[in-house]
Amino acid sequence: MSSPFVPKRIVVTAYPKMPEAFTEAEAMSAFLKEKGMDAPVGSLYDEGLRKRVKRGEFDMLIAVGGDGSVLRAGHLCASSGVPILGVNLGRLGFLIQIDRKEWRDYFEKLLNGEAWIENRMMLRAEHIRAGEMIGSSVALNEAVVGRGQNLRPVRLAAFVDSRQLTSYVADGLIASTATGSTAYALAAGGPILPPELRNILLVPIAPHLSVDRAVVLAEGSSVSIVAKSENAVLSVDGQLPSPLMEDDVVNVTAADVTAQFVRFGDPGYFYRNITMHMNENSIGLPR
């Protein structure tokens, strides 16, 4: 566990499509003002606020919403090294430790020096066509090469550190971080990895007569996914997919930036969070 973390310049952001997120964010700002701390409130999509975060004007960002809000905050904050504290208003909160009913207690702990910073690996996904890079993006959860809107499976080849691992005929292949192991990769049948791991996880989606097991790569390894059919697309962290042509390559490596999250208590919070969510989801299911 890292040394205690006490922020001095906080910004509170709300997910714009959730009106109650702004109400809650204003209450948080008022609470911090009472403690002698000016904490402006804004939308996660506000360009002016985003520029201020990137310039390093804040040393912590509070993201009010759900896991999707924290994901967007991760993309915004990673490059300037701003830690994120998520407050959950959504249904699932694998990335979030604090619920909307508890934030006052946790803010008191934060200002008392009872918080610590957790670093999580991110991925860099580069789209290569005929040896030239067409685009690159950073992911907190995953990069997916899949079939897009097309109903036919895609043919893919996966190379680990330039050596061929295997070929897939599948709906897609997920290259995930440990953080992403509780997102799409989990839904596709992958294992749950503890958040501090810096390994890439490969999970096929609905493989057809192909390797159907997830593979955890060694720390520091990279993966290249080659499209062997024309109907493949690349999607990073659930963003709009970009089309791939046959023989396009997606190179996935550990990014040179990390997402930082503000945490409380011991690192075992992660496993308690998981069992809580799993139990919640199984309520009402026949046993």
N, C-alpha and C positions, 0 to 999 in steps of 0.2 A: 504494500500500500504506500502511496506517495505521501509527502508531508502535507499538513493541513493547508487548505486553500480558503482565503478570505478575499472576495472581490471588492473593488472600490468603485468601479464604473460599470453599472448594470444597464442593459437595455431589455425591455420586455416586448416580445413579439407575439402576435396572434395570427391564427389561420383565418384569412379573410372570409372564407365561405362558412364560418361558424360564428354567428353573431354573439353567442354566449362567451366565446373566447375573448372578445374585446372587453366585455363586462368584467370577466375574471382578471384580465390583464390590467385594467384600470384599478381594480381593487388591490392588486399586487403592487402597482406603482405607488398608490396612496400609502400602503403599509410600509414600503421602503422609505418613502418621504418622511413618515413619522419617525423613522430611525435615523433621519438626517442624511439620506442618500437620494440624490436626484436620479430617477430611473424613467427615461422617456418610454412611451408606448408607441408601437407602430405595427404595420402589416409586414409579414414576412416577404411580401412581394413589392413593397415600396422601394423604388429605386434609390431615393435619397438616403433612406435608412441603410440599405444594403451597402452603399458607398461608404457610409460612416463606419460600418462594421469592418469593411475591407481595409479602411485606413487605420484601423487599430484604435478607434476612439473608445472602445469598450473592452473590459477584461472579463465579461461574462454575458451570455445571451440566454434569456429565459424564453423557451418555446412553449406556448400554450396551445394545445390541440391534441393530436394523436401521434402515432408513430410516423405518419406521413409528414407531419410538421417538423418532427425531429430530423427526419431524413433530409428535408429541404434545408433545415438549419445547418446540418452537417456539411452539405455542399457549400453553403455560404461561408461558414466559419473556419473550415479546415485550413485554407491557405493563409489566413492571418492568425491561426493558433488561438482562437477564442473558444473557451470552454462553454458547453451547452448544458443548461438545466431544463429538462422537460417536465411539464405538468400535464397529466393525462386527463383530457375531456372526452377522448374517444372510447371505443369498446376494448380494443386490445392495446396493450402497452408493453411490448417486449423490450423496447428501448428506454422505457420510462419507469422511474422508481416511485414517483410521487403522484398521488391521486388528488383530484380537485378539492376534496374535503380536508386534506392534510397539509396543504402548502404552508400555512402560517407556522405550524410547528417546525417544518423543515427549514423555513427561512430563518427562524430563530437559531436553529442549529448552524446554518450557514454562516450567520453573522457572529456566532460564537466560536468559529474555527473548527467545526466538527465535520467539515466536508473534505473530500479528497478527489483527485483527478484520475479518471480512467482513460487510458489511450487505446483507441481501436484502429486497427489497420484498415486502410482503404485500398481500392484497386484502381489501376489505370488501364483503360481499355483503348487500344489503338486500332483503327480500321485501316488496313493496308490493301491497296489495289495495284497490282503490277509493280510492286516494290516501292510505291509512293504512299505516304500517309495521307489519308483523306480526312480524318478527324480523330480526335482523342477526347475522352471524358473520364471523370473520376467517379467511382461508385463506393458507397458505404455498404450496400447490401450485395449487389450482384450485377454481372454482365451476362446477358442471355442471348445466345444465337438460336433462333427458333424459326417456326414455319409461318409466323405472322397470321394473316387472314386465310391463307391457303390451307385446305384440308389435308393435302398430301404431306407425309412426313418428309423431313429434310435428310440429306446425306451429308455427314460431317466427318472430318478426320481431326483427331486431337494429338498434338505433339507436346511433350513435356521436356523443357530444356533442349529443344530441337530434335528430340528423339521421338519417333511415333509411339504413342500410347495405344490407341485403338481407333477403329472407325465406328460410327454410329449411324443407324437409320432410326430416327426418333422424331418426336415433336419438337425437340430442342435439347440444348445442353446448357446448364447453368454453371458459371464460374463464380463462386460465392466467397465472401469473407466469413469469418467466424460470426460476425454480427448478422450477416445474411442467412446464416444457418437456421435461424428461427423465422425466416420469411418464406420466400418462394421455394427455396431449397427444401425446407421442412415439409411443405405441401407436396413436393415431388418425391418424398420418401427418404430424404437425406438425414444424416445424423445431426444432433445438436452439438456444436463445438463451444467450449468456454470462450468468453469474449476476448481474453488476452492473447489467444493464439494468433500467430501471424502466418497462417497456412491458407492456401487456396483450396477450396472444396469443389470438386467436379461432380455434378448430379445430372444424369440424363432424365429427360422428361418423356414419359411413355415410350420407352425404347422398343423397337420392333425387331425381334430376333437379334438383338445386339447386347453388349455388356449392360446389365441392368443394375449394377452396383455403383454406389457413390465411391469416389476415390479422394482421399485426403493427400495433397502433395506435401513434400518436405518444405519446411520454412525456407524461403528464398527462391524456390522454384517458380518458373513461369510457365504459362500454357499458351499455345497457339491453336486456334480453332479455324480450320479451313472449310469453307463452304464448297461442297461437291455437287450441289444442285442449285438451280436458279431461284428457288422460291424462299430463300432464307432472309431473315432480317436480324438486325442487332438492336437490342433494347438494354439500356443501362439504368438501373434503379427504377424500372417501371416507366421511364420517360418514353416519348413518342419513338417508335422504332424507325431505324433507317434501313433501306433495302440493301442487300448484299448481292453481288454478282457471283457467278461460279468462279471458284479459285480465289475469291477475296479471302483475306486472312484477318482474324481478330486476335491480336496479341494482348494477353492479360498478365500484368505483373503487379507486385505490391507498389502502391503509389508512394511518392516521396513526402506526402502529407498524411497526417493522422487526424481522426476525429477525436475530440476531447470531451468527455462527459463528466459532469459534477455528480459525485456519488456520496452516499451516507452509510455509516455502519460498516460491517465487514464485507469482503468481496463475495461472500456466500449469498448476497442478495439476489444474484443472478439465478441460482438454482431455486430459491424460494419463489421468485417471480414466475419461473417456468412452470413449477408444479401448480402454482395458483391458477395460471392461465389454462393449463391442461385440465385441471379439475373443473374450472368454470365451464369449459367447452363440453365436458362430458356430462354435466348436470342435465338430467332429463333424457339421456340416452338409455336404451334398454341394457340391462347388465347381463 
